[in-house]
């Protein structure tokens, strides 16, 4: 069972579901009692669909990356070791089908979004992740879509959802580049053309500095936009901006695989802290 949880990245799936619940409870329906929201079967169906599609994405990624992962993370290898390739492919197809079918039961729009997500995840795993920045942008786009699909499902739209989707997009691009820096050895062995391979680690860091600048401007803009919400501003300053400055300092010093692995976890933490700020909209 532990190997299955590792294969589908269960902690990541829990975080995704939590973020989607936050979007509906805090941004889209802040005036609706929480108990009423949690009695909405459409929310649970969306969570199920997202869970299945994201899990299927992790599985197909590991399916295609057996040889690369044998170099980059041999101790965490699951497909080909704990789960054979045929089982992995069947699980991917079954979970993808459930995610798409459930999406269409919610609405045509959600169904088509889920179908697009499945196709993008397959394309990413098979080819896009090997191409310069294209794979990074694909995953970041899907991270943003994870939030936006909640708005589509509820039938309510506002600027806050788009702002958090932009936040998720930027921090996801940063994290994906860092993960490529961590995995450069295995990726280079099998002909990938990721940013660290094309531009080197120093060149990749300069790209990260630029993205971090965009990140800071985005967060500061959010604080200024809600200038009359002091608790929100203090939260973003102390728990998002301050950690991100330490994060940037560590990027400058990082030069080993374990450094980039730590940065990847920091990035996930900053994203989660940013998402928790949705509570101030409730």
C-alpha positions in Angstrom: 0.0 0.0 0.0 2.9 2.4 0.8 4.2 1.9 -2.7 0.9 2.8 -4.2 0.7 5.9 -2.1 4.2 6.8 -3.2 3.2 6.2 -6.8 0.2 8.5 -6.8 2.0 11.1 -4.5 -0.9 11.0 -1.9 0.3 14.0 0.1 0.3 16.1 -3.1 -3.2 14.9 -3.9 -4.4 15.9 -0.5 -2.9 19.4 -0.9 -4.7 19.8 -4.3 -8.0 18.8 -2.9 -7.5 21.1 0.1 -6.7 24.0 -2.3 -9.9 23.4 -4.3 -12.0 23.3 -1.2 -10.4 26.6 -0.1 -11.3 28.2 -3.5 -15.0 27.3 -3.2 -15.4 28.0 0.5 -13.3 31.2 0.8 -13.4 32.8 -2.7 -16.4 31.7 -4.6 -19.0 31.2 -1.8 -17.9 33.1 1.2 -21.5 34.0 2.1 -22.6 30.4 2.1 -22.4 28.4 5.4 -19.6 25.9 5.4 -21.9 23.0 6.2 -24.0 23.8 3.2 -21.0 23.8 0.9 -19.8 20.5 2.3 -23.2 19.0 1.6 -22.8 19.9 -2.1 -22.3 16.6 -4.0 -20.8 18.6 -7.0 -17.9 19.6 -4.8 -17.1 15.9 -3.9 -17.5 14.8 -7.6 -15.0 17.6 -8.6 -12.6 16.5 -5.9 -12.9 12.9 -7.1 -12.3 13.8 -10.7 -9.3 15.9 -9.9 -7.9 13.2 -7.6 -8.2 10.6 -10.3 -6.6 12.8 -13.1 -3.8 14.0 -10.9 -3.0 10.4 -9.7 -3.1 9.2 -13.3 -0.7 11.9 -14.3 1.8 10.9 -11.6 1.5 7.3 -12.8 2.1 7.9 -16.5 5.0 10.2 -15.6 6.7 7.4 -13.7 5.8 5.0 -16.5 7.8 6.9 -19.0 10.6 7.8 -16.6 11.7 4.4 -15.4 15.2 4.7 -16.8 15.6 8.4 -15.8 14.3 7.8 -12.3 16.7 4.8 -11.9 19.4 7.5 -12.0 17.7 10.5 -10.4 15.8 8.8 -7.6 16.6 5.0 -7.4 15.3 4.7 -3.9 11.9 6.1 -4.8 11.4 4.0 -7.9 8.0 2.3 -8.0 7.0 1.5 -11.6 9.1 -1.4 -12.8 10.0 -2.3 -9.2 7.0 -2.4 -6.9 4.4 -2.1 -9.7 4.9 -3.5 -13.1 4.5 -1.4 -16.3 1.3 -3.1 -17.4 -0.4 -2.5 -14.0 0.7 1.1 -14.1 -0.7 1.7 -17.6 -4.1 0.0 -16.7 -4.3 2.2 -13.5 -3.5 5.3 -15.5 -6.2 4.6 -18.1 -8.8 3.6 -15.5 -8.2 6.7 -13.3 -8.1 9.0 -16.4 -11.4 7.6 -17.6 -13.0 8.1 -14.2 -11.8 11.7 -14.0 -13.1 12.5 -17.5 -16.5 10.7 -17.1 -17.1 12.3 -13.7 -16.2 15.7 -15.2 -18.8 15.3 -17.9 -21.4 14.4 -15.3 -20.8 17.8 -13.7 -20.9 19.8 -16.9 -19.6 19.9 -20.5 -17.1 22.6 -19.6 -15.6 20.6 -16.7 -15.6 17.5 -18.8 -13.6 19.2 -21.6 -11.2 20.7 -19.1 -10.5 17.3 -17.5 -10.1 15.8 -21.0 -7.5 18.5 -21.8 -5.7 17.9 -18.5 -5.4 14.2 -19.2 -4.0 14.8 -22.7 -1.6 17.4 -21.5 -0.4 15.1 -18.7 0.2 12.3 -21.2 2.0 14.7 -23.6 4.1 16.1 -20.8 5.2 12.6 -19.6 5.9 11.3 -23.1 7.6 14.3 -24.7 7.0 17.9 -23.4 9.0 17.5 -20.2 12.1 16.9 -22.3 11.7 20.2 -24.1 13.1 23.6 -23.1 10.6 25.2 -20.6 7.6 23.7 -22.4 7.2 21.0 -19.8 7.6 23.5 -16.9 4.9 25.8 -18.4 2.6 22.8 -19.0 2.6 21.7 -15.3 2.3 25.3 -14.1 -0.7 25.8 -16.4 -2.3 22.7 -15.0 -1.7 23.9 -11.5 -3.5 27.1 -12.3 -6.3 25.2 -14.0 -6.7 23.1 -10.8 -8.1 26.3 -9.2 -9.9 27.8 -12.1 -11.9 24.6 -12.7 -13.6 25.1 -9.3 -14.9 28.4 -10.6 -16.2 26.7 -13.7 -17.9 24.0 -11.6 -19.6 26.5 -9.3 -20.5 28.9 -12.1 -19.1 31.8 -10.2 -16.1 33.9 -11.2 -14.1 36.7 -9.6 -10.7 38.3 -9.7 -9.4 36.6 -6.6 -9.6 33.2 -8.2 -7.6 34.4 -11.2 -5.1 36.1 -8.8 -4.5 32.8 -6.9 -4.3 30.9 -10.2 -1.5 33.4 -11.3 0.2 32.8 -8.0 0.1 29.1 -8.5 1.3 29.4 -12.1 4.4 31.4 -11.2 5.5 29.4 -8.1 4.9 26.2 -10.1 7.2 27.3 -13.0 9.8 28.1 -10.4 9.5 24.7 -8.7 9.5 22.8 -11.9 12.8 24.5 -13.0 14.3 23.7 -9.6 13.2 20.0 -10.0 14.9 20.0 -13.4 18.1 21.3 -11.7 17.8 18.5 -9.2 17.4 15.8 -11.9 19.9 17.2 -14.4 22.1 14.1 -14.3 19.5 11.6 -15.4 17.8 14.0 -17.8 21.0 14.7 -19.6 21.8 10.9 -19.9 18.6 10.4 -21.9 18.6 13.4 -24.2 16.3 15.8 -22.4 16.6 19.5 -23.3 15.5 21.0 -20.0 16.7 24.5 -19.0 19.6 23.4 -16.7 20.9 21.2 -19.5 20.6 23.9 -22.2 21.7 26.9 -20.1 23.5 25.2 -17.2 22.9 25.7 -13.5 24.2 29.3 -13.5 22.0 30.3 -16.4 19.0 28.6 -14.9 19.5 30.6 -11.7 19.3 33.8 -13.6 15.9 32.7 -15.1 14.8 31.9 -11.5 15.9 35.4 -10.4 13.7 36.9 -13.0 10.7 34.7 -12.1 11.2 35.5 -8.4 11.0 39.2 -9.3 7.7 38.6 -11.0 6.6 36.6 -8.0 7.5 39.5 -5.6 5.7 42.0 -7.8 2.6 39.7 -7.8 2.5 39.4 -4.1 3.2 43.0 -3.4 0.4 44.0 -5.9 -2.0 41.7 -4.0 -1.1 43.4 -0.7 -1.5 46.9 -2.2 -4.9 45.9 -3.9 -6.2 44.9 -0.4 -4.5 47.8 1.4 -7.5 48.1 3.7 -7.1 44.5 4.9 -4.3 44.7 7.4 -4.4 41.1 8.6 -4.1 39.8 5.0 -1.2 42.2 4.3 0.7 41.2 7.4 0.1 37.5 6.7 1.4 37.8 3.1 4.4 39.9 4.3 5.5 37.6 7.1 4.5 34.2 5.9 4.9 34.5 2.1 7.4 37.3 1.3 9.8 36.9 4.1 10.2 33.1 3.6 10.6 33.7 -0.2 13.5 36.1 0.5 15.3 33.3 2.4 14.3 31.0 -0.4 16.0 33.3 -3.0 19.1 33.5 -0.8 19.3 29.7 -0.8 18.9 29.6 -4.6 22.0 31.7 -4.9 24.1 29.3 -2.7 22.6 26.0 -4.0 24.9 23.8 -6.1 24.2 20.2 -5.1 21.4 17.8 -5.7 20.2 17.9 -2.1 20.2 21.7 -2.2 17.8 21.7 -5.1 15.6 19.0 -3.4 15.4 21.2 -0.3 14.5 24.2 -2.5 11.7 22.2 -4.2 10.2 21.4 -0.8 10.5 25.1 0.2 8.7 26.1 -2.9 5.8 23.7 -2.1 5.7 25.2 1.4 5.5 28.8 0.1 2.7 27.8 -2.3 0.7 26.2 0.5 1.2 29.3 2.7 0.1 31.5 -0.1 -3.1 29.4 -0.6 -3.9 29.5 3.1 -4.3 33.3 2.8 -7.6 32.6 1.1 -9.0 32.3 4.7 -8.9 36.1 4.9 -11.6 36.3 2.2 -14.0 34.2 4.2 
